[in-house]
Structure formats: C-alpha cells, structure tokens
C-alpha cells in the first residue's frame, strides 16, 4: 500500500431506490479506517431516496459526472450497452481526476457503468454481489470485468466452471451495527405498532420486512395469514408489510387478501427508517423470500430479539439454524409457515431459547468490525497485486478470515 496517504475508494450509487445494499454500504463507508482509505460516495440522483438516507446519516456525497443511470431492465441488452458507452468518457475522466484507487460497486447497474470506467481509468474494481448465483451479470460479465468479487453468502457466490468468477470471489457477510439494537425496547416497539394500526393489545404481530418484489413472495405472506386463520380461527393477529412495492405488487397483495378474506388483517406500512423499533415490535418476522442471497432483516430481527421464521431457501440457512436461532420451513408453503407461528407462540420456553441463541449468534457473526476487516483485506490485496486470489469465506464466530 502507498505511503502517500489514504487511497480513495469510490462508491457509486444510482440513488433512485433504497435496498439492503445501501444500508450495508453505509456501515462500511462510515467505519473505513480513514488513515488508509478515503471513501468517495457518488450519486446519480442527488435528490432521491438514497441521497436522503445519506444526508440523514451525515454521509457526504458528490453528484455523478453524468445523469445517465440506466433503467432497471437487464444491462445485457444492446441499448443498455450503447447507453453505457456514451457515459464512459465522463466517468473515466472523473476517476482519473479524483485519483481513485478502487471502485466499489454495489448493484447491477453500477457494476456495468462504473466497472468499465474503472478498467479504462486504471482503477481497481471490486464487484459486491448481492443477488443470486444465476444472474446474468454474475455468470457472463463478472468473470472478466472486475478485479475482485465479494458475495454476501455462499449461495450468492459464482459456481466454479471454465468461465466463472469463482476464483476471484470472497464471501463476506453483510455488516450490522449491533449497538443500534441495544437501546431498542421491544415492549415500547410493540405498543407503538399496536397504536399505529389500531388493533387490540393481545394481537399477534407478524411482519414482512423488505421491498415487495416477486422473489420475496409478498403474496405468500398474505396466504400465510389466511392459513393461520384457518388453522386457529380464535387467534388475533395482524400482518404488516414494511417496505416499498415494485410492479404494483402491493395492489396484488391487497387483491389476494380480499379474495382470501384477510384484507382486514393486513397493513401496508411503507418504508420505515430506522427500522429497528418496528422490527422489535413484531412477535415474529416471516421471511417468505426464496433464493434470497442474505436477507438483512433476518439478522436485524435476531439482534433485536424478534424470532424469525424463514423459508429454507437461498442464503437463509446460512443465517438461521432450525430450532436454535430461528425456524426454517418448506418454501412456498403457507401452511408450514402458519404451523410454525403456532408452535412458536404456544411454547414460551422454545421461544425464549430461540431468541437468546439467535441474539448471541448474530452479535458474534455479523458485526461491522468483522465486515470492515474482511473488506479492507480485499482492498489491500487489490492494491498490492490487483490479481485474483484464492477465495476466502468469512463466517462462523471465530473471527478469522
């Protein structure tokens, strides 16, 4: 590493939508050791929700040198490639002028736009992959574009093959600020939720936390509520959606709830920040998502003492140990989710065991310090050699790379 001062790490974001990647990156940006690395946050939308989040968290950012931010369609179509090509001169010039050592991208559109620019500018490119292993970008672009790749779970990592990014991939779990959960009172959170939705105090509060997209199965969440009412008609419960919707899936969820007769049991809460008091107020977090690389809400709930019931799919089993730190059920099966809820609520000792074990495990495995240590080790490898290195897995409670 250079002795001439901290090296600049550029974090470009499109800025039009908040996801788990922004919250994870925010924790990394805030905690990078400034004596070695200087973060440069760049937004294509300086008035959008990501800009609002960063302002709220006192994270400085600059406007991108071009307005182009691509659309959410696949970046592998011809129009998108031409669109990216038009932005390259401005992005390359910007990276060179700012003497950027590493470009750390965190979503598909930024990978393509800024990854190509990094290559041409002579910067190193770190691709932070938060999708599943079947995505087009991971299979077809990641093998040749980035210098290194970080995946948030084993499930999200590229599969080995003749044309694969597996050899230059490390697994680094997302970071969580465990201190943000210390002062959160679950009873206060519960009272706030009940007051907000206007339900009886004995109501069981079941939460869906995350963007309403098909992979996360918001419709299944509604079907779980219907199955719960069918299995135990006397139980008072409410289902709460926390998150914004894409592709009008909130309307689809409302229609499904109406058809199943549980429309009066669901509440659309929108995106709430900070999320900790709301998650703490839940009696259970239901993670209905399939093929989820590594859901942030699982770990947040574990840290807050909210029990998790998750689909046995994607990266969920890498976080949740069934019967110990949560419950895993068959994916896309509303009856299994509902039965797990009843088991959880009907056995106080089982519930207490899961809550305590999950909290201890999450604190040990998912601290920001652990994440920053792992990512800066990748940075150091990039600056030292720039070549691919053997993949490393950061997991478990031992604290070693």
HELIX and SHEET records of a PDB file:
HELIX    1   1 UNK A   20  UNK A   31  1                                  12    
HELIX    2   2 UNK A   49  UNK A   56  1                                   8    
HELIX    3   3 UNK A   78  UNK A   97  1                                  20    
HELIX    4   4 UNK A  108  UNK A  121  1                                  14    
HELIX    5   5 UNK A  136  UNK A  136  1                                   1    
HELIX    6   6 UNK A  137  UNK A  141  3                                   5    
HELIX    7   7 UNK A  166  UNK A  168  5                                   3    
HELIX    8   8 UNK A  178  UNK A  181  5                                   4    
HELIX    9   9 UNK A  186  UNK A  197  1                                  12    
HELIX   10  10 UNK A  214  UNK A  216  5                                   3    
HELIX   11  11 UNK A  218  UNK A  231  1                                  14    
HELIX   12  12 UNK A  249  UNK A  260  1                                  12    
HELIX   13  13 UNK A  263  UNK A  265  5                                   3    
HELIX   14  14 UNK A  276  UNK A  280  1                                   5    
HELIX   15  15 UNK A  296  UNK A  304  1                                   9    
HELIX   16  16 UNK A  316  UNK A  319  1                                   4    
HELIX   17  17 UNK A  334  UNK A  346  1                                  13    
HELIX   18  18 UNK A  348  UNK A  365  1                                  18    
HELIX   19  19 UNK A  368  UNK A  384  1                                  17    
SHEET    1   A 8 UNK A  62  UNK A  63  0                                        
SHEET    2   A 8 UNK A  37  UNK A  43  1                                        
SHEET    3   A 8 UNK A   7  UNK A  13  1                                        
SHEET    4   A 8 UNK A 100  UNK A 105  1                                        
SHEET    5   A 8 UNK A 124  UNK A 129  1                                        
SHEET    6   A 8 UNK A 148  UNK A 151  1                                        
SHEET    7   A 8 UNK A 169  UNK A 172  1                                        
SHEET    8   A 8 UNK A 393  UNK A 394  1                                        
SHEET    1   B 6 UNK A 266  UNK A 270  0                                        
SHEET    2   B 6 UNK A 237  UNK A 242  1                                        
SHEET    3   B 6 UNK A 204  UNK A 209  1                                        
SHEET    4   B 6 UNK A 284  UNK A 287  1                                        
SHEET    5   B 6 UNK A 308  UNK A 311  1                                        
SHEET    6   B 6 UNK A 327  UNK A 329  1                                        
END                                                                             
